[in-house]
Amino acid sequence: MNKIIPIILAGGTGSRLWPLSRESFPKQFLELINEDKNTLLQTTYKRIENLGNITRPIIICNEEHRFIVGDQMRQINIEPLAIILEPARRNTAPAITVAALKALQIFREEDTDPILLILSSDHYIKEVSKFTQSIKYSIDKAKDGELFIFGVVPRFPATGYGYIKSVIELEEGKLDALKVEKFIEKPNKEKAKSLFENKKYSWNSGMFVFRANSIIKEIEEFAPNILRYCKESLTKSKKDLDFVRLDKENFSKCDDISIDIAIFEKTNKAFVVPLDCGWDDIGSWDSLWNISKKDSNGNSIKGNVFSQDTKNSLIRGGEKLLVTLGLKDLLILDTQDALLIANKKDAQEVKNIVLSLNKKQFKEGKEHQRMYRPWGNYLSIQKEENNWQIKKIEVNPGASLSLQLHNHRSEHWIVLQGTAEIEINNKREILSKNQSTYIPIGAKHRLSNPGKIKLILIEVQCGSYLGEDDIIRFVDNYGRVVNI
């Protein structure tokens, strides 16, 4: 049997799901579905892991998310075949090209031509059995060299999805492979209505099945420059811990283009397989409301929320009590540092709000108060500009921060949970719950967790400058820049 390699594309930012999804921690790493305790990324692999002859995945993501990806895969006991880091955003054609080349490289000694299952990391599938059935059908067909894209049977005239036109109409309930005629970008309302009424059109799911050599052959014919630059980028890539760091100079030369436009519109080997499984790409808050469990008033509610005389709304509360009264058709998203209140009909416009926030340099547009690092995470609790700041720091078992110093701030550490190993100017000590220590300005120091449970502590910073760039690193376990 041919090996089936899941290729998971995890490079998006999910700005329509702001303020929960932000550039520093986008939607694919969030637990968005009420009944699912896994993140979208974790669910993407888990729903196909028992498909049969499936290998561990190859995951492609942005460099800044590498440790989040690694950590979330470890949480479900999966060690990817490779985590490939994109040094620049170049859409799906370069990403899939690199993944296909890497797959052939990994299984070169076995002299096999693996089948690639291309998946997005942020999709919702209601009926997994139907999804699996379509995948198995496509895998069997892909052995002959054809390229397959899954076209979702439309449920309404959507303006948030692209469309695929097949040469003949889709037959309801029939699993078939139809020749692709063309792709349509996200349409306006009037155009979407006409596409919805035409049975030749399906939603573009962004999921594919094909042999590695089959897609490489088509890329060589229709996008030779992408193939050339991806080969160079992979050849000159560097191994960095568990990651493959692509060469930036070559990868950045690739066209910023989707695999749909670069290959599927041009080749005569492209087929669309109808997919009718309750699919959604969770691209906006109204789409999340559509697929979420709701109360008797049509509300999807999560968090510390008390709702009265409120209907057909999506509400996500934070730590403080959120009370609603006399509301209808609203989106209410409360986080520690940002609150969004919007009409549900305007859900697609959240992306433009984020663009405006970033243009005006609101840090909340890109960054969460909780920031993730390879050793764990920290949460900014309270801050007085250029004076003091309080953080909650969580360090994973066996992990260590870099050996570092700060030129502009001192730090107080108070242990709340676990065991802390502290190094200050070459002196070491062990701290337990309720114990504390002080790190003067300019002291070379390091924090480690030698225990088997998560280390949690409070850090109080005092100084004239509290920026994250006031760090001089001497030793680092995670391949980050060492200054001296």
Rosetta blueprint (number, residue, H / E / L):
1 M L
2 N L
3 K L
4 I E
5 I E
6 P E
7 I E
8 I E
9 L E
10 A E
11 G L
12 G L
13 T L
14 G L
15 S H
16 R H
17 L H
18 W L
19 P L
20 L L
21 S L
22 R E
23 E L
24 S L
25 F E
26 P L
27 K H
28 Q H
29 F H
30 L L
31 E L
32 L L
33 I L
34 N L
35 E L
36 D L
37 K L
38 N L
39 T L
40 L H
41 L H
42 Q H
43 T H
44 T H
45 Y H
46 K H
47 R L
48 I L
49 E L
50 N L
51 L L
52 G L
53 N L
54 I E
55 T L
56 R L
57 P L
58 I E
59 I E
60 I E
61 C E
62 N E
63 E H
64 E H
65 H H
66 R H
67 F H
68 I H
69 V H
70 G H
71 D H
72 Q H
73 M H
74 R H
75 Q H
76 I L
77 N L
78 I L
79 E L
80 P L
81 L L
82 A E
83 I E
84 I E
85 L E
86 E E
87 P L
88 A L
89 R L
90 R L
91 N L
92 T H
93 A H
94 P H
95 A H
96 I H
97 T H
98 V H
99 A H
100 A H
101 L H
102 K H
103 A H
104 L H
105 Q H
106 I H
107 F L
108 R L
109 E L
110 E L
111 D L
112 T L
113 D L
114 P L
115 I E
116 L E
117 L E
118 I E
119 L E
120 S E
121 S L
122 D L
123 H L
124 Y E
125 I E
126 K L
127 E L
128 V H
129 S H
130 K H
131 F H
132 T H
133 Q H
134 S H
135 I H
136 K H
137 Y H
138 S H
139 I H
140 D H
141 K H
142 A H
143 K L
144 D L
145 G L
146 E L
147 L E
148 F E
149 I E
150 F E
151 G E
152 V E
153 V L
154 P L
155 R L
156 F L
157 P L
158 A L
159 T L
160 G L
161 Y L
162 G L
163 Y E
164 I E
165 K E
166 S E
167 V L
168 I L
169 E L
170 L L
171 E L
172 E L
173 G L
174 K L
175 L L
176 D L
177 A L
178 L E
179 K E
180 V E
181 E E
182 K E
183 F E
184 I E
185 E L
186 K L
187 P L
188 N L
189 K H
190 E H
191 K H
192 A H
193 K H
194 S H
195 L H
196 F H
197 E H
198 N L
199 K L
200 K L
201 Y E
202 S E
203 W E
204 N E
205 S E
206 G E
207 M E
208 F E
209 V E
210 F E
211 R E
212 A H
213 N H
214 S H
215 I H
216 I H
217 K H
218 E H
219 I H
220 E H
221 E H
222 F H
223 A L
224 P H
225 N H
226 I H
227 L H
228 R H
229 Y H
230 C H
231 K H
232 E H
233 S H
234 L H
235 T H
236 K L
237 S L
238 K E
239 K E
240 D E
241 L L
242 D L
243 F E
244 V E
245 R E
246 L L
247 D L
248 K H
249 E H
250 N H
251 F H
252 S L
253 K L
254 C L
255 D L
256 D L
257 I L
258 S L
259 I H
260 D H
261 I H
262 A H
263 I H
264 F H
265 E L
266 K L
267 T L
268 N L
269 K L
270 A E
271 F E
272 V E
273 V E
274 P E
275 L E
276 D L
277 C L
278 G L
279 W E
280 D E
281 D L
282 I L
283 G L
284 S L
285 W H
286 D H
287 S H
288 L H
289 W H
290 N H
291 I H
292 S L
293 K L
294 K L
295 D L
296 S L
297 N L
298 G L
299 N L
300 S E
301 I E
302 K E
303 G L
304 N L
305 V E
306 F E
307 S E
308 Q E
309 D E
310 T E
311 K E
312 N L
313 S L
314 L E
315 I E
316 R E
317 G L
318 G L
319 E L
320 K L
321 L L
322 L E
323 V E
324 T E
325 L E
326 G E
327 L E
328 K E
329 D L
330 L E
331 L E
332 I E
333 L E
334 D E
335 T L
336 Q L
337 D L
338 A L
339 L E
340 L E
341 I E
342 A E
343 N E
344 K H
345 K H
346 D H
347 A H
348 Q H
349 E H
350 V H
351 K H
352 N H
353 I H
354 V H
355 L H
356 S H
357 L H
358 N H
359 K H
360 K L
361 Q L
362 F L
363 K H
364 E H
365 G H
366 K L
367 E L
368 H L
369 Q L
370 R E
371 M E
372 Y E
373 R E
374 P L
375 W L
376 G E
377 N E
378 Y E
379 L E
380 S E
381 I E
382 Q E
383 K E
384 E E
385 E L
386 N L
387 N L
388 W E
389 Q E
390 I E
391 K E
392 K E
393 I E
394 E E
395 V E
396 N L
397 P L
398 G L
399 A L
400 S E
401 L L
402 S L
403 L E
404 Q E
405 L E
406 H L
407 N L
408 H L
409 R E
410 S E
411 E E
412 H E
413 W E
414 I E
415 V E
416 L E
417 Q E
418 G L
419 T L
420 A E
421 E E
422 I E
423 E E
424 I E
425 N L
426 N L
427 K E
428 R E
429 E E
430 I E
431 L E
432 S L
433 K L
434 N L
435 Q L
436 S E
437 T E
438 Y E
439 I E
440 P L
441 I L
442 G L
443 A L
444 K L
445 H E
446 R E
447 L E
448 S E
449 N L
450 P L
451 G L
452 K L
453 I L
454 K L
455 L E
456 I E
457 L E
458 I E
459 E E
460 V E
461 Q E
462 C E
463 G E
464 S L
465 Y L
466 L L
467 G L
468 E L
469 D L
470 D L
471 I L
472 I E
473 R E
474 F E
475 V E
476 D L
477 N L
478 Y L
479 G L
480 R L
481 V L
482 V L
483 N L
484 I L
